[in-house]
Amino acid sequence: MKSEVKKLGKSFRNWKYFLNLIPVILVIVGNLSGGWFTLLNFTFSFIFLGIAEILVPEDRRNDDFTDDKLPEVLMYLSVGGQILAITSLIYGISTGIINEYWILAAAISTGGSSGTLAIVVAHELIHKKHKAWNFAGRFLLFTAFNPYFYIHHLRVHHKYVGTDQDPVTAKFGENYYHFALRSISGQFKQSMEIETERCKSKKLAPYGLNNYMVACILGYLIIITVCTIILGWNISAALILQAIFACLLLEYTNYIEHYGLGRLDNERVNEKHSWQSDKLISRFLLIDLSRHSDHHFHASKPFNQLLSYPESPVLPGGYASMILPALIPPLWFKLVNERVPENPSLKKTDSALI
């Protein structure tokens, strides 16, 4: 009897990840209903979950892993969900279901799903070697108007995390607002340089369509132009706004994942160079992104196999409940600075950007 219960508990872990689909379902319902319903996902993801996470306990278990096809099914559903979310936003506005200031609400709610579903799932898929999955990951990033994450995350971030060469690593004492500007501009610049050099090495036009960054940017310009001409500027504005909000959520995630954690250039990345959280809500709504320490320690490991390490620095809350502190720098520093582990090889330097 005990063995059967244990087996059932293991198989249940992969089912929990399907909580990741709740935001996109709320977005689709909101976009097809209009009015106050457009706020469904925003209210759920950024108010309800933030409060609930404080009350819900952690889940540190590492022995509940089981190997089945559920994670793949979730990936398929996530791609389909993102397509429906963007389509429902366009449909809702074009038919008048969403109008006036509710367009702003719908765009932000949709962007919330793009940030917590599309980009998070894309992060998982671009690490896969299978071409179809890799393409699906790039497609999800394309819907969030993010051309640089695919290049920078794989070519720069994982290689230089915790060093000055990685703009995605937030410095000790750096606030979220300064970090977001530095991170986005740094990722964009480095990604363009990488693609330009790649094209040159293959004797291709450095700024032609073989340049992934250039091709994506051109694609965005075409989409926005066509949408503006055929469907109207309000739809184009909504698509851009949802993408901006999604990318700002990505930078929030980047901020809390590595804040203040540095390493020497010749030091191997390990489980101590990323913040970890085992808060149940963040774990399963973000497909274990909060077990980020193990992701950087073993980058090719599937999300449903990531482990919790007792040596990893632990955030005072999960991703859902740390959003408000991250937006209030004095509160963030008060909660987190004392938790930043001492590294005898590196010195903490308070930034003048507090």
BELSUL-V973784 format. One record per pair of residues at least 6 apart in sequence whose ideal C-beta (glycine too) atoms are under 6 Angstrom apart, sorted by sequence separation. I is the first residue (numbers start at 1). J is the second residue. If there is no record, write none. Layout:
I:J
I:J
This chain:
92:98
128:134
160:166
200:206
204:210
209:215
325:331
326:332
30:37
162:169
199:206
207:214
283:290
325:332
30:38
98:106
125:133
141:149
161:169
227:235
228:236
282:290
141:150
157:166
170:179
227:236
30:40
93:103
196:206
263:273
325:335
125:136
126:137
157:168
199:210
125:137
138:150
199:211
224:236
261:273
294:306
277:290
294:307
26:40
27:41
26:41
122:137
167:182
168:183
288:303
291:306
167:183
195:211
258:274
287:303
293:309
89:106
195:212
257:274
276:293
23:41
26:44
122:140
195:213
257:275
274:292
288:306
121:140
122:141
167:186
274:293
293:312
316:335
89:110
192:213
23:45
118:140
191:213
271:293
274:296
126:150
85:110
118:143
119:144
329:354
118:144
271:297
269:296
270:297
85:113
313:341
290:319
114:144
278:308
286:319
156:190
152:187
257:292
82:118
276:312
282:318
281:318
282:319
152:190
271:309
275:313
276:314
277:315
282:320
78:117
148:187
152:191
155:194
272:311
279:318
281:320
148:188
151:191
271:311
275:315
271:312
277:318
78:121
148:191
151:194
13:64
10:64
9:64
11:66
10:66
14:70
28:84
32:88
17:74
24:81
28:85
31:88
79:136
86:143
27:85
31:89
82:140
21:81
28:88
24:85
31:92
82:143
34:97
34:98
38:102
39:105
42:108
147:213
256:322
38:105
42:109
45:112
38:106
41:109
183:251
147:216
42:112
38:109
41:112
180:251
183:254
41:113
252:326
31:106
145:220
179:255
30:109
176:255
260:340
264:345
27:109
27:110
262:346
170:255
27:113
168:254
172:260
24:113
169:258
170:259
23:113
23:116
24:117
145:243
144:243
162:261
162:262
146:247
162:263
144:246
163:265
162:273
114:242
103:234
107:238
111:242
115:246
119:250
110:242
114:246
107:241
111:245
115:249
103:238
107:242
111:246
94:231
108:245
93:234
158:299
93:235
90:235
93:238
176:326
175:329
120:286
120:289
178:353
172:348
173:350
174:351
173:351
175:353
124:303
174:353
171:351
173:354
60:278
59:278
58:278
58:279
59:280
56:280
56:281
53:279
53:281
49:281
71:304
65:305
62:307
62:308
60:308
19:284
20:285
53:318
19:285
17:284
20:287
53:320
54:321
16:284
53:321
17:287
50:320
49:320
50:321
14:304
